[in-house]
Amino acid sequence: MKILCKFFFKLLKLAAIIYGILFIVFYYDLDGKFLYYIWEPFMVKRFDNMKRADTTTTPYSMTENVE
């Protein structure tokens, strides 16, 4: 019974620590700040530097029926 009780209290302690960490993250909006200040500029820099096909050089055929 003591082993089960020790395990339960360790599990409860771990759950309280995880809850505290998550409370701090969401209370101070650390996830939103991470996305806004770190992730978004990184993604903007990455996707702005991607090579894309120039759509203005695509030939346009006047023989197509555009109705």
C-alpha positions, -999 to 999 in steps of 0.1 A, spaced: 0 0 0 29 24 7 43 18 -27 10 27 -43 7 58 -21 42 70 -30 36 64 -67 3 83 -65 20 113 -47 48 113 -73 23 113 -101 3 141 -84 35 161 -79 44 157 -116 9 167 -127 11 198 -105 44 208 -120 31 203 -155 0 223 -147 21 251 -132 42 253 -163 12 253 -186 -5 280 -165 26 302 -167 28 297 -205 -8 306 -211 -11 333 -185 17 353 -199 8 343 -235 43 328 -241 30 306 -269 16 336 -288 48 357 -282 69 328 -295 48 325 -326 48 363 -332 84 372 -324 103 341 -333 83 317 -356 66 342 -379 97 362 -388 115 329 -394 88 317 -417 85 351 -435 122 350 -442 120 314 -454 90 318 -477 99 352 -491 132 338 -504 116 308 -521 120 307 -559 87 309 -577 78 306 -613 72 340 -630 36 339 -641 40 369 -664 62 348 -688 36 321 -692 24 321 -729 -12 329 -734 -28 313 -764 -55 334 -781 -69 303 -798 -86 292 -765 -123 296 -762 -129 317 -731 -166 317 -730 
